[in-house]
Amino acid sequence: MSYLSFLECSCCGRLYDARELHTVCPACAKPLLARYDLLRASEAWSRHSLLGRARTLWRYAEVLPVERQEYQISLGEGCTPLIRAGHLGELLGMDRLYLKDESLNPTGSFKARGLSVAVSRARELGIDGVVIPSAGNAGGALAAYAARAQVPAHVFMPRDVPEAFLVECLAYGARVTLVDGLINDCGRVAAEIGAQEGWFNMATLKEPYRLEGKKTMGYELAETLGWRLPDVIVYPTGGGTGLIGMWKAFDEMEELGWIGPERPRMVAVQAEGCAPIVLAFETGSESALPWPDAHTIAAGLRVPSTPGSCLVLEILRASGGAAVSVTDDELTAAQSRMTRLEGVFACPEGGAALAALEKLVGNGRVQANETVVLFNTGTGLKYPNAAVPSDAARRR
Ligand SMILES: *Cc1c(COP(=O)(O)O)cnc(C)c1O
């Protein structure tokens, strides 16, 4: 089933045993990446063998870290639709604009991908308590998969998190602690209390397997587009896990012989009130500095610093991509356009991706005839003021 072979530090290259529980690299504290025996996989596994498989991300089990099938904890995550955005495309003069609609995942966001895989692997390695800091969707996704696995879950969220995210965690039976501060502060408290209590820390890029779940977005794009990649991918970036994951998927698929060396230009989108990656990209830095006083209504983008910033910046540059910030007004207006013109209830983060694409088309960085994929990373339903004025409904 799985061709998992070892873990490799993304920074210093040291190798670790994948059958042991690991968080970050013990030597340099940077993220660990799962490596597979792709040569052996390519001999036994072909693109065609995917055809009859279940429509969940577990169809790519050979390149996922779970070794025994009974440990796959699944709620039907992945295999989200890639829909043609005809009306938005018309507005932008584009013929091949697509939306990858991640709102159709369990718990309404692509966080389900990472947490399905990470909770599964943690269970397989014997974990019986998990903790996570979350700006919004990660908490709900962990809570759901922990409920399915019957593992106690502890979620640390900012005190001002939109209420639906909190309700969701509580509904699944997770214990929630509200912290004065942002996701980074939650991360600190979660790590501290988690270590005391013996809970495994599921903070993104602080363990190797949420990335593995999110990389399946890259496999799906290639499979859906007939084993070709789009010219441009526009991705609302908080921690950057999905962006790093997709890039890893492209490299793996090339090693498997499934795609060639072509790569899309990767675009990271952030909110102007919290744009550490954009600033680092523009100033030519190798890593991002923590963003002071982070604020944006796009909860998933309110991430003032990420352990993956070097990796994200490297990918943006290697791909000839870009980093773009948009204001909350711009992303809210675009959220509404995406929702009304395509029938996809976009989250503010998805709106940010559209607003950024509009800028890139406007300044000629993206051409009208290119194939572009916009990520709508979650549902708009969890945000209280989802681009709808409060007096919009007629009463009688
Ligand atoms: C977490 C999240 C993001 C950011 O994802 P990363 O892969 O961590 O950059 C974007 N949008 C939504 C809705 C999210 O929940």
The ligand as an SDF file (V2000), in Angstrom:
LIG
                    3D

 15 15  0  0  0  0  0  0  0  0999 V2000
   -6.0680   27.3740    6.6660 C   0  0  0  0  0  0  0  0  0  0  0  0
   -6.7570   28.1070    5.5800 C   0  0  0  0  0  0  0  0  0  0  0  0
   -6.0390   28.7540    4.5550 C   0  0  0  0  0  0  0  0  0  0  0  0
   -4.5310   28.7800    4.5160 C   0  0  0  0  0  0  0  0  0  0  0  0
   -4.0070   27.5200    4.2360 O   0  0  0  0  0  0  0  0  0  0  0  0
   -2.4530   27.1850    4.3190 P   0  0  0  0  0  0  0  0  0  0  0  0
   -2.2550   25.9650    3.5190 O   0  0  0  0  0  0  0  0  0  0  0  0
   -2.1350   26.9870    5.7700 O   0  0  0  0  0  0  0  0  0  0  0  0
   -1.7190   28.3640    3.7760 O   0  0  0  0  0  0  0  0  0  0  0  0
   -6.7650   29.3580    3.5450 C   0  0  0  0  0  0  0  0  0  0  0  0
   -8.1200   29.3600    3.5420 N   0  0  0  0  0  0  0  0  0  0  0  0
   -8.8440   28.7560    4.5030 C   0  0  0  0  0  0  0  0  0  0  0  0
  -10.3230   28.7840    4.4210 C   0  0  0  0  0  0  0  0  0  0  0  0
   -8.1890   28.1110    5.5620 C   0  0  0  0  0  0  0  0  0  0  0  0
   -8.9070   27.4990    6.5060 O   0  0  0  0  0  0  0  0  0  0  0  0
  1  2  1  0
  2  3  1  0
  2 14  2  0
  3  4  1  0
  3 10  2  0
  4  5  1  0
  5  6  1  0
  6  7  2  0
  6  8  1  0
  6  9  1  0
 10 11  1  0
 11 12  2  0
 12 13  1  0
 12 14  1  0
 14 15  1  0
M  END
$$$$
